[in-house]
Amino acid sequence: MRKKMAMALFVLLAVFLVACGNKEKTNTNTNTNPDTNTDTNTMTEPNQNHNDVNNLTEGPNLPTGLKAATNPKYPVGTKVVLKAKHKPGMEGAEATVVAAYDTTAYAVTYKPASGQPEVKNHKWVIHEELKDVNKKPYAVGEEVVIETDHLEGMKGATAKIEEAKPTTVYMVDYKSTTGEEVKNHRWVTEDEISAK
């Protein structure tokens, strides 16, 4: 009797484990560094050339001096709809707010340090992701050095500020309209998302 019960329990446990295993998403990202974001999609913004450039957003490695938003319109955990067109499949995608920060967001034009073609009007790099950060936000037309690696070749690149916007920026997880799961996408601004 005990053997039959033990066998039945074993079979039940095996079936349960197999069923749970089939529900997990297979990670095709070959990057084994846990400190990097899983957002490895090619970034293509309107009027930009991001040929074969991977988004290397660094997930948990937030820049120093970044302050959590005190009263964000969309608190952490809020379900939202993306209006941004930073990447294919982003506009209209449902997302979850992972983090919210009060800062200045910049649209920048830069020549990647890796020698790739110039990237025009990249949205967004935030104030804390720039080298030798001033206390005051930079103005349109000023040159800065980027200290983050959202995209390959971005870190160390000299950039020109095209737009400066004091705002709340959001990190989001979303499923693109093309079916791709994206984690820790940086950054969308308050006017690029809406309530679900």
Secondary structure, DSSP 8 states (H G I E B T S, - for coil): -HHHHHHHHHHHHHHHHHHHHHHS---------TTS-S---B---TT---TT-BB---TT---TT-EE-SS-SS-TT-EEEE---SSTT-TT-EEEEEEEEEEEEEEEEE--TTS---EEEEEEEEGGGBTT--SS---TT-EEEB---SBTT-TT-EEEEEEEEEEEEEEEEEE-TTS-EEEEEEEEEGGGEEE-
